[in-house]
Amino acid sequence: MSQAERKPKPIGGKPNGAAKARQKKPRLEKSRSEKREEEKPRPQKSHEEKSREEKSAGKKAAEAAPEAVGEPAPPPPESVEPGPKLTPEEAEQARKKYLLRRFWISGRGYWGRRGDKLALPFTFGLLVLICVNVGFQYGINVWNRKFFDAIEQRDVHTVYMLSAVFLPLVAGSISLVVAQVYLRMTIQRRWRSWMSTAVIARWLASGRYYQLNLVAGDHTNPEARISEDLRIATESPVDFISGVLHAFLAASTFIVVLWTIGGALTLPLDGASITIPGFLVITAVIYAAITSTSMVVIGRHFVQLSEQKNQTEAEFRYVLTRVRENGESIALLGGEDEERSGIDNTFGHVLRQWALLTGQHMRTALVSQVSSLFAPVVPILLCAPKFLEGSMSLGAVMQAASAFAIVQSAFGWLVDNYPRLADWNASARRIASLMMSLDGLERAERSEAFGRIRHGKTEDGAMLSLDDLSVTLNDGTGVVKETEVEIEPGERVLVAGESGTGKSTLVRAIAGLWPWGGGSVDFHADRRLFMLPQRSYIPTGTLRRAVAYPAAADKWTVKKISAALDKVGLGYLKDRLEEDAPWDQTLSGGEKQRLAFARLLLHEPDIVVLDEATSALDEKSQDKMMQTVIRQLPKVTIISVAHRAELEAFHSRKITLERREGGAKLVSDVELIPRKRKRNLITRALWGSGVQRRREAERGGKRGS
């Protein structure tokens, strides 16, 4: 197993099956959240300061997304499949539309009952500020007319008075803009915090972050979707809504100004005349229609290109992350050239998408620049005839020019923000795709239509009972079938078999990480399970945190942690417990496995599962490690998955998996250390299959000879 060790936890009354789930009230996620509180990395401060800061951070997270940490979350929405009569292109369009709808199903919860309590007050405050700001814009527009009229009339007193009034108008407008920016960005920050907390909670719940690797779907690179796409998906809508509202109010207000100031324009034509009422308004609408239509036509591929660009960027980050995480293996194998080729190929995709996107930006920049250059000049040219004939004052011309520019800015809002709208579409769909994959896993947990392994309590004092356990892939393909085992407290059981027979998959099913299959996995009530995979996970931070993981670094004293390191042969690292270093890259494979055993000694679980946990150790070190565990934890129940025959000496029982058609099956159950105990379920299962009868016949033949 490559996943990290799981924290010791009560495993006796934790039913995961659909039938048992219906008998209980919806479980709260609070306990899981409290565990995450203990597992967070700590800065280099005193342990007391660390604890206080983490509790404060946890409290803020709870305020940001209460449904993720305390309240029962609502069931996921039902998936919507495109109609069978749709063409592939139509089906893809329908899927993209539903993705945006799926994003809003979750996103709007920020303003709901389980949302942020400050969401509605902040939103209302932002709307009020936008309205008041438009009022100040109108005040400055009126000031323009009066000021230039006073200049035209050489009214010194009025010029000085209006100059004094201008400063408060500017100060008020600036204050409103600053306050508007504060509320807008605060809403964005808190909305992102609320949604990120909720999505991460669902992602981490019930091992879904691991299960996503086992199922098909559009959820690759979930870390990029949660960090980058979710940021864009929550920032842009707030900008759009506030921008659209401001544009609508500004356009509505200053269209009235243009209509009032401009009046009608009379044009002579072949001895007659044509009167155009509200000519400034008509010109503004036609001008905006031309620029907006040009932008829509030119930028029609923006959404698709932005989505493709974001996907290639995520893939490029993933490739670089893989190189960093597997740096030692790559360096030892000398795979730099091959990795460079892969990186260059992925980066080439990024550059090609950027080149296509650059062309779109160039065309939209052309439209935007032309619009911005013509907008201030057009109203002055239109008002010039009236000014020259004396029917319009200089102040009215300047007011009309200012109002026309504001109306054009409002109408041209789409022109300026179309690229961001396309970027938001792409990001919202990517995060919605991840949500839909999580929805599928959650529906599978709640539904009886999917084969699920049940988890519950043993009733006869056994530590672990596998009752008719079958393990399948999510598409129903069998991996392990018809497994019946009963393990008593204190037993040490070795699970053997050829590679590919499903031993590690069986272990994942026991741990609750593998949900698909049938039958049940029952544990003794109130017992704690601890996993030691082949690849030991080393978190970032100090060595002390790495040894204590997944518990808090300060749960044990330095003396006790040092003693655990001594027992597993890592005593030479005791003086570096508080050192913050890249321990995952520093420690060797054998040292990582020793460190995992130190964790085991500290946590003192009731049952431990070792999945090739000593594969990186030599035979002598392996023997010492197993002897240490048996000596320090004499009552612990051990389930080992391993290939080495030498490990039989440290186990009291051996069960063997054999690959069969339709899935692997247990074919033998051997006592390595004879002891009196009741006949278990595997004995009956083997007798029914003929294996036990052959064993008894062989024993009888030996006695006869």
C-alpha positions in Angstrom: 0.0 0.0 0.0 1.3 3.5 -0.9 -1.1 5.5 1.2 -0.1 7.0 4.5 -0.6 5.3 7.9 -4.0 6.0 9.3 -4.5 7.3 12.8 -5.5 4.7 15.4 -9.3 4.9 15.7 -12.2 3.2 17.2 -13.3 0.6 14.7 -16.0 -1.3 16.5 -19.3 0.6 15.9 -18.5 2.2 12.6 -21.0 0.8 10.1 -20.4 2.0 6.6 -22.9 -0.2 4.7 -26.0 1.3 3.3 -28.3 -0.8 5.4 -26.6 0.2 8.7 -26.4 3.8 7.6 -30.1 4.0 7.4 -30.6 2.8 10.9 -28.5 5.6 12.4 -28.9 9.4 12.3 -26.6 11.2 9.9 -23.1 11.2 11.3 -21.5 14.5 12.0 -18.0 15.2 10.6 -16.9 16.9 13.8 -14.8 14.1 15.1 -13.0 13.8 11.8 -12.4 17.5 11.8 -11.0 17.4 15.3 -8.5 14.8 14.1 -7.4 17.1 11.3 -6.9 19.7 14.0 -4.3 17.5 15.6 -2.6 16.6 12.3 -1.9 20.1 11.0 1.7 21.2 10.6 3.0 23.5 13.2 5.4 26.5 12.8 8.6 26.8 14.7 7.3 28.2 17.9 6.7 26.8 21.4 4.3 23.9 21.6 1.8 26.1 23.7 1.8 28.8 21.0 1.4 26.2 18.3 -1.6 24.6 20.0 -3.3 28.0 20.5 -2.7 29.0 16.9 -4.1 25.8 15.5 -7.2 25.9 17.7 -7.8 29.5 16.5 -7.3 28.4 12.9 -9.7 25.5 13.4 -12.3 27.8 14.9 -12.0 30.2 11.9 -12.4 27.2 9.5 -15.5 26.1 11.4 -16.9 29.6 11.0 -16.1 29.6 7.3 -17.8 26.3 6.5 -19.9 24.9 9.3 -21.3 22.1 7.2 -17.8 20.8 6.7 -17.0 20.5 10.3 -20.1 20.1 12.4 -23.5 20.1 10.6 -24.8 17.1 8.6 -24.1 17.8 5.0 -27.0 17.5 2.5 -27.0 14.5 0.1 -25.3 15.1 -3.2 -27.5 16.2 -6.1 -28.7 13.6 -8.5 -26.5 13.3 -11.6 -27.9 14.4 -14.9 -27.0 12.3 -17.9 -27.3 13.6 -21.5 -30.1 12.1 -23.6 -29.1 9.1 -25.7 -30.3 10.8 -28.9 -27.8 13.7 -28.6 -24.8 13.8 -30.8 -21.4 13.7 -29.0 -21.0 17.4 -29.5 -24.5 18.1 -28.1 -23.8 15.7 -25.2 -20.6 17.6 -24.4 -22.4 20.9 -24.4 -25.1 19.5 -22.1 -22.4 18.2 -19.8 -20.7 21.6 -19.7 -24.0 23.4 -18.9 -24.7 21.0 -16.1 -21.2 21.5 -14.7 -21.9 25.2 -14.3 -25.2 24.3 -12.6 -23.4 21.9 -10.3 -21.0 24.6 -9.2 -23.8 26.9 -8.3 -25.6 24.2 -6.4 -22.7 24.2 -3.9 -21.6 27.8 -4.3 -24.9 29.4 -3.4 -24.8 27.6 -0.1 -22.4 30.3 1.1 -25.4 32.6 1.4 -27.7 29.9 2.8 -28.5 28.6 6.3 -25.3 26.6 6.6 -23.2 29.4 5.0 -21.2 32.3 6.3 -23.2 34.4 8.8 -21.5 37.5 7.4 -22.2 36.7 3.7 -25.6 38.5 3.5 -24.6 41.6 5.5 -21.4 42.0 3.4 -23.2 41.5 0.2 -25.9 44.0 1.1 -23.3 46.5 2.1 -21.5 46.0 -1.2 -24.7 46.7 -3.1 -25.4 49.8 -1.2 -21.9 51.1 -1.8 -22.2 50.5 -5.5 -25.4 52.5 -5.6 -24.0 55.4 -3.5 -20.9 55.4 -5.7 -23.0 55.9 -8.8 -24.6 58.8 -7.0 -21.2 60.4 -6.5 -20.4 59.8 -10.2 -23.5 61.7 -11.1 -22.5 64.5 -8.7 -19.1 64.8 -10.3 -20.8 64.8 -13.7 -23.1 67.7 -12.7 -20.0 69.5 -11.2 -18.4 69.3 -14.7 -21.2 71.2 -16.3 -21.3 73.9 -13.7 -17.6 74.3 -13.6 -17.1 74.7 -17.4 -20.1 76.9 -17.6 -18.5 79.2 -15.0 -15.2 79.2 -17.0 -17.1 80.0 -20.2 -18.8 82.9 -18.4 -15.6 83.9 -16.5 -17.5 83.7 -13.2 -14.5 83.7 -10.8 -16.6 83.3 -7.6 -18.4 80.3 -8.9 -15.1 78.8 -10.2 -13.5 79.1 -6.7 -16.6 77.8 -4.9 -16.8 74.8 -7.2 -13.1 74.1 -6.8 -13.7 73.9 -3.0 -16.7 71.5 -3.5 -14.6 69.3 -5.8 -12.3 68.1 -3.0 -15.1 66.6 -0.8 -16.7 65.0 -3.9 -13.4 63.3 -4.8 -12.7 62.3 -1.2 -16.2 60.8 -0.9 -15.8 58.9 -4.2 -12.4 57.6 -3.2 -13.6 56.4 0.2 -16.5 54.6 -1.4 -14.3 52.9 -3.9 -11.8 51.8 -1.2 -14.7 50.5 1.0 -16.2 48.7 -2.0 -12.9 47.0 -2.8 -12.6 45.9 0.9 -16.1 44.4 0.9 -15.7 42.8 -2.5 -12.4 41.1 -1.7 -13.6 40.1 1.7 -16.6 38.3 0.2 -14.3 36.6 -2.3 -11.9 35.6 0.4 -14.5 34.2 2.8 -16.4 32.5 -0.1 -13.3 30.8 -1.2 -12.5 29.8 2.4 -16.0 28.4 2.8 -16.0 26.4 -0.4 -12.4 25.2 0.0 -13.1 23.9 3.5 -16.3 22.2 2.3 -14.6 20.6 -0.8 -11.5 19.5 1.1 -13.7 18.0 3.9 -15.6 16.0 1.3 -12.4 15.1 -0.5 -10.7 13.8 2.7 -13.9 12.1 4.1 -14.0 8.2 4.0 -10.8 7.9 2.1 -12.3 9.5 -1.1 -9.0 11.3 -1.9 -7.7 7.7 -2.3 -10.7 6.2 -4.0 -10.6 8.9 -6.7 -7.5 7.2 -8.0 -9.5 4.0 -8.5 -12.5 5.3 -10.4 -12.9 6.8 -13.8 -13.9 10.4 -14.2 -12.7 13.9 -14.9 -11.0 14.6 -11.6 -7.3 14.5 -12.4 -5.0 16.8 -10.4 -7.5 17.6 -7.6 -4.9 19.7 -5.8 -4.7 22.2 -8.7 -8.5 22.3 -8.9 -8.9 23.0 -5.2 -6.1 25.6 -5.1 -6.2 27.5 -8.4 -9.5 26.7 -10.1 -11.6 27.2 -6.9 -9.9 30.6 -6.4 -10.8 31.8 -9.8 -14.3 30.3 -9.6 -15.1 32.2 -6.4 -13.3 35.5 -7.2 -14.7 36.1 -10.7 -18.5 35.8 -9.9 -18.2 38.5 -7.2 -16.4 40.8 -9.7 -18.9 40.1 -12.4 -22.0 40.7 -10.3 -20.7 43.9 -8.8 -19.4 45.0 -12.2 -22.7 44.3 -13.9 -24.7 46.0 -11.2 -22.5 49.1 -11.4 -22.6 49.1 -15.2 -26.4 48.8 -15.2 -26.9 51.6 -12.7 -24.4 53.9 -14.4 -25.8 53.2 -17.8 -29.4 53.9 -16.6 -28.4 57.1 -14.8 -26.3 58.6 -17.5 -28.5 57.6 -20.4 -31.1 59.9 -18.8 -28.4 62.6 -18.6 -27.5 62.2 -22.3 -31.2 62.3 -23.3 -31.7 65.5 -21.2 -28.6 67.3 -22.3 -28.5 66.3 -26.0 -32.2 66.6 -26.8 -33.0 66.3 -30.4 -30.6 66.8 -33.3 -32.0 68.3 -36.6 -30.1 67.6 -39.7 -30.8 69.3 -43.1 -31.4 66.9 -46.0 -32.2 68.1 -49.6 -34.0 71.2 -48.5 -35.8 69.3 -45.7 -34.7 68.4 -42.2 -34.6 65.2 -40.1 -35.0 65.4 -36.4 -33.3 62.6 -34.3 -34.6 62.6 -30.7 -32.1 61.6 -28.0 -29.3 61.4 -30.6 -26.6 61.0 -28.0 -28.4 58.0 -26.5 -29.0 56.4 -29.9 -25.3 56.9 -30.8 -24.1 55.5 -27.5 -26.3 52.4 -27.9 -25.2 51.8 -31.5 -21.6 52.4 -30.6 -21.8 49.9 -27.7 -23.6 47.3 -29.8 -20.9 47.4 -32.5 -18.0 47.0 -30.0 -19.8 44.3 -27.9 -20.9 42.3 -31.0 -17.3 42.5 -32.3 -16.0 41.2 -29.0 -18.5 38.3 -28.9 -17.7 37.3 -32.4 -13.9 37.6 -32.1 -13.8 35.9 -28.6 -16.2 33.1 -29.3 -13.4 30.5 -28.7 -12.2 32.1 -25.5 -14.0 29.6 -23.2 -12.7 26.5 -24.9 -9.1 27.8 -25.2 -9.1 29.0 -21.5 -10.3 25.6 -20.4 -7.6 23.8 -22.4 -5.0 26.2 -21.2 -5.9 25.6 -17.6 -5.8 21.8 -18.1 -2.4 21.9 -19.7 -1.1 24.1 -16.9 -2.4 21.6 -14.3 -0.7 18.7 -16.2 2.6 20.6 -16.3 2.5 21.3 -12.6 1.7 17.6 -12.0 4.7 16.4 -14.1 7.0 18.8 -12.2 5.6 17.6 -8.8 6.2 14.0 -9.8 9.8 14.7 -10.6 10.3 16.4 -7.2 8.6 13.6 -5.3 10.5 10.8 -7.0 13.8 12.6 -7.3 15.8 9.9 -5.6 14.6 7.1 -7.9 15.1 9.2 -11.0 18.6 10.2 -9.9 19.6 6.7 -9.1 18.3 5.4 -12.4 19.8 8.3 -14.4 16.4 9.2 -15.9 17.1 12.9 -16.2 17.0 12.9 -20.1 13.8 10.9 -20.2 12.2 13.2 -17.6 13.4 16.3 -19.5 11.8 14.9 -22.6 8.5 14.4 -20.8 8.6 17.8 -19.2 9.5 19.5 -22.6 6.6 17.6 -24.3 4.1 18.7 -21.6 5.5 22.3 -21.6 5.1 22.3 -25.4 1.4 21.7 -24.9 1.2 24.7 -22.5 3.0 27.0 -25.0 0.8 25.9 -27.9 -2.3 26.7 -25.9 -0.8 30.1 -24.8 -0.1 30.9 -28.5 -3.7 30.2 -29.4 -4.9 32.3 -26.4 -2.5 35.1 -27.4 -4.2 35.4 -30.7 -7.6 35.8 -28.9 -6.2 38.4 -26.6 -4.7 40.3 -29.5 -8.1 40.5 -31.3 -10.0 41.5 -28.1 -7.3 44.1 -27.3 -7.8 45.6 -30.8 -11.5 46.0 -30.2 -11.0 47.4 -26.7 -8.3 49.9 -27.7 -10.3 51.2 -30.6 -13.3 51.6 -28.4 -11.4 53.5 -25.7 -9.9 55.9 -28.2 -13.1 56.8 -30.0 -15.4 57.0 -26.9 -14.2 60.4 -25.6 -14.1 62.1 -29.0 -17.5 60.9 -30.5 -19.8 62.9 -28.1 -17.7 66.1 -28.6 -18.0 65.8 -32.3 -21.7 65.2 -32.1 -22.3 68.2 -29.7 -20.0 70.5 -31.7 -22.7 71.8 -34.1 -25.0 72.7 -31.2 -22.2 74.4 -29.3 -21.1 76.4 -32.3 -24.7 77.6 -33.0 -25.0 78.6 -29.3 -27.8 76.2 -28.3 -25.5 74.2 -26.0 -23.1 75.6 -23.5 -19.5 74.4 -22.9 -20.5 72.9 -19.6 -23.2 70.9 -21.3 -20.7 69.7 -23.9 -18.3 68.5 -21.2 -21.1 67.0 -19.2 -22.3 65.1 -22.3 -18.7 63.9 -23.0 -18.3 62.7 -19.4 -21.7 60.9 -19.4 -21.1 59.4 -22.8 -17.7 58.0 -21.6 -19.4 56.5 -18.5 -22.2 54.9 -20.6 -19.6 53.5 -23.0 -17.7 52.1 -20.0 -20.8 50.5 -18.7 -21.8 49.1 -22.1 -18.3 48.0 -22.8 -18.0 46.1 -19.5 -18.4 42.8 -21.4 -15.7 43.9 -23.8 -13.2 44.4 -21.0 -14.2 41.3 -19.0 -15.0 38.7 -21.6 -11.6 37.0 -21.2 -12.1 36.7 -17.4 -15.6 35.4 -18.0 -14.1 32.7 -20.2 -11.5 31.9 -17.6 -14.2 31.6 -14.9 -16.2 29.2 -17.1 -13.2 26.9 -17.5 -12.3 27.0 -13.7 -15.9 26.5 -12.5 -16.3 23.5 -14.8 -13.0 21.9 -13.5 -14.0 22.3 -9.9 -17.5 21.1 -10.7 -16.1 18.0 -12.3 -14.2 17.2 -9.1 -17.5 17.8 -7.1 -19.3 15.4 -9.4 -16.8 12.6 -8.9 -17.1 13.1 -5.1 -20.9 13.1 -5.6 -20.6 9.7 -7.3 -18.6 8.3 -4.4 -20.9 9.7 -1.8 -24.0 8.3 -3.6 -22.3 4.9 -3.8 -21.9 5.1 0.0 -25.6 5.9 0.5 -27.1 3.6 -2.1 -27.9 -0.1 -2.1 -27.5 -0.2 -5.9 -23.7 -0.5 -5.4 -22.0 -3.5 -3.8 -20.4 -2.2 -0.6 -18.4 -3.9 2.1 -20.1 -3.5 5.5 -18.2 -2.6 8.6 -19.5 -3.4 12.1 -18.8 -5.1 15.4 -17.9 -8.7 16.2 -20.3 -10.5 18.5 -18.2 -13.3 19.9 -15.1 -11.5 21.2 -13.0 -12.0 18.1 -10.7 -9.2 17.2 -11.5 -9.3 13.5 -14.1 -11.2 11.5 -14.4 -11.4 7.7 -17.8 -12.7 6.9 -18.3 -13.8 3.2 -16.1 -10.9 2.2 -15.7 -10.2 -1.5 -13.6 -7.4 -2.9 -14.3 -6.0 -6.4 -13.3 -3.1 -8.6 -15.8 -0.3 -9.0 -17.0 -1.9 -12.3 -17.7 -5.2 -10.6 -14.6 -7.1 -11.6 -13.7 -9.6 -8.8 -10.4 -9.3 -6.9 -11.0 -11.5 -3.8 -14.1 -13.6 -3.2 -15.9 -15.6 -0.5 -13.4 -14.9 2.3 -14.3 -16.0 5.8 -11.7 -15.5 8.5 -11.9 -15.0 12.3 -8.9 -13.7 14.1 -8.7 -13.9 17.9 -7.1 -11.1 20.1 -3.4 -11.5 20.3 -3.1 -13.7 17.2 -0.4 -12.9 14.7 -1.6 -13.9 11.2 0.5 -13.9 8.0 -1.3 -13.5 4.7 0.7 -15.1 1.9 0.2 -15.6 -1.8 1.6 -14.9 -5.2 1.9 -11.3 -6.4 -1.3 -10.1 -7.9 -3.6 -12.3 -5.8 -5.1 -9.3 -4.0 -3.4 -9.4 -0.7 -2.9 -5.6 -0.5 -6.4 -5.1 -1.8 -7.7 -7.3 1.0 -5.8 -5.2 3.5 -7.3 -2.0 2.0 -10.8 -3.5 2.4 -10.1 -4.3 6.0 -8.9 -0.8 6.7 -12.1 0.6 5.0 -10.2 2.3 2.2 -11.6 -0.1 -0.5 -15.4 0.2 -0.4 -16.5 -2.0 -3.3 -17.5 -5.6 -2.8 -19.7 -7.6 -0.5 -19.9 -9.2 2.9 -18.7 -7.6 6.1 -15.6 -6.7 8.0 -16.3 -6.7 11.7 -13.9 -5.5 14.5 -14.0 -5.9 18.3 -15.8 -2.9 19.8 -13.6 0.0 20.9 -10.4 -1.3 19.4 -7.9 0.8 17.5 -6.4 -0.1 14.1 -3.0 1.1 12.9 -1.7 0.6 9.3 2.0 0.3 8.3 2.2 0.3 4.5 5.3 -0.6 2.5 6.0 3.0 1.7 6.0 5.0 4.9 4.6 8.5 4.7 6.8 11.3 6.1 5.0 14.6 6.6 6.7 18.0 6.2 8.0 19.7 9.4 10.2 18.5 12.2 11.4 14.9 12.8 9.3 14.9 16.0 6.2 15.5 14.0 7.1 12.8 11.6 7.5 10.2 14.4 4.3 11.3 16.1 2.2 11.4 13.0 -0.7 11.2 12.6 -1.0 12.5 16.2 0.2 15.9 17.2 3.9 16.4 17.7 3.5 17.4 21.3 1.4 14.4 22.3 4.5 12.6 23.7 7.5 14.0 25.5 10.9 14.2 23.8 12.1 11.5 26.2 9.4 9.0 25.2 9.9 9.7 21.4 13.6 9.3 21.8 13.1 5.9 23.6 10.9 4.7 20.7 13.6 5.7 18.2 16.2 3.8 20.3 14.1 0.7 20.2 13.9 0.7 16.4 17.5 1.5 15.8 17.2 5.2 15.0 18.7 6.5 18.2 21.3 8.5 16.3 18.5 10.8 15.2 17.4 11.8 18.7 19.3 15.1 18.7 17.5 16.2 15.5 13.9 15.8 16.7 13.2 19.5 16.5 15.0 20.0 13.2 12.7 21.0 10.3 14.2 19.3 7.2 13.0 17.5 4.1 12.9 14.2 6.0 11.1 12.4 3.2 14.1 13.0 0.9 16.7 12.6 3.7 15.8 9.3 5.2 16.4 6.0 3.3 13.7 3.5 2.7 14.9 1.3 5.6 15.0 4.3 7.9 11.4 5.3 6.9 10.2 1.8 7.7 12.0 1.9 11.1 10.4 5.3 11.8 7.0 3.7 11.0 7.6 1.1 13.7 8.5 3.8 16.1 5.1 5.3 15.5 3.6 1.9 16.1 5.3 1.7 19.5 4.1 5.2 20.5 0.5 4.7 19.5 0.1 1.2 21.0 -2.9 0.1 19.0 -4.9 -3.1 19.5 -4.6 -4.3 16.0 -1.9 -3.5 13.4 -1.8 -4.3 9.7 1.7 -4.7 8.2 1.7 -4.5 4.4 5.2 -5.4 3.3 6.3 -3.1 6.2 9.8 -4.7 6.5 10.5 -5.1 2.8 13.3 -2.4 2.9 15.1 -4.0 5.9 17.7 -6.8 5.7 16.8 -10.1 7.3 18.6 -9.4 10.6 17.0 -6.0 11.0 13.6 -7.4 10.1 14.0 -10.1 12.9 14.9 -7.4 15.4 12.0 -5.2 14.4 9.5 -8.0 14.8 11.0 -9.1 18.1 10.7 -5.6 19.4 7.1 -5.2 18.4 6.2 -8.6 20.0 8.1 -7.7 23.2 6.8 -4.2 23.5 3.2 -4.9 22.5 2.6 -8.5 23.6 -1.2 -8.2 23.4 -1.4 -6.6 19.9 -3.1 -8.5 17.1 -1.0 -8.5 14.0 -2.0 -9.1 10.4 1.0 -9.2 8.0 1.1 -9.2 4.2 4.5 -10.3 3.1 6.5 -12.6 0.7 9.4 -13.4 2.9 9.2 -16.9 4.4 11.4 -15.8 7.4 8.4 -13.9 8.8 6.6 -17.1 9.5 8.7 -17.4 12.7 7.0 -14.4 14.2 3.4 -15.4 13.4 1.1 -17.9 14.9 -1.0 -18.5 11.8 -0.7 -18.4 8.1 -3.5 -18.1 5.5 -2.8 -18.3 1.8 -4.5 -16.6 -1.1 -4.6 -18.2 -4.5 -5.6 -16.6 -7.8 -8.8 -18.2 -9.2 -11.2 -17.3 -11.9 -13.5 -14.5 -10.7 -11.1 -13.4 -8.0 -8.6 -14.8 -5.5 -9.7 -17.1 -2.7 -8.3 -18.3 0.6 -7.2 -21.9 0.1 -5.4 -22.8 3.3 -5.2 -21.9 7.0 -2.2 -23.2 8.8 -1.3 -23.1 12.5 2.4 -22.0 12.7 2.3 -22.2 16.5 -0.2 -24.8 17.7 -2.6 -23.5 20.3 -6.0 -24.4 21.6 -8.7 -22.2 20.1 -12.1 -22.6 18.7 -12.7 -23.7 15.1 -13.1 -20.6 13.1 -15.1 -19.7 10.0 -12.2 -20.4 7.7 -12.1 -24.1 8.9 -15.7 -24.6 7.9 -15.2 -22.8 4.6 -12.2 -24.9 3.8 -14.0 -28.1 4.8 -16.8 -27.2 2.4 -14.4 -26.6 -0.4 -12.6 -30.0 0.1 -9.2 -28.6 1.2 -9.8 -29.5 4.9 -10.9 -33.1 3.9 -7.8 -33.6 1.9 -5.7 -32.3 4.9 -7.4 -34.8 7.3 -6.9 -37.6 4.8 -3.2 -36.9 4.5 -2.9 -36.9 8.3 -4.7 -40.2 8.5 -2.4 -41.7 5.8 0.7 -40.7 7.8 -0.7 -42.3 11.0 -1.5 -45.5 9.1 2.1 -45.8 7.7 
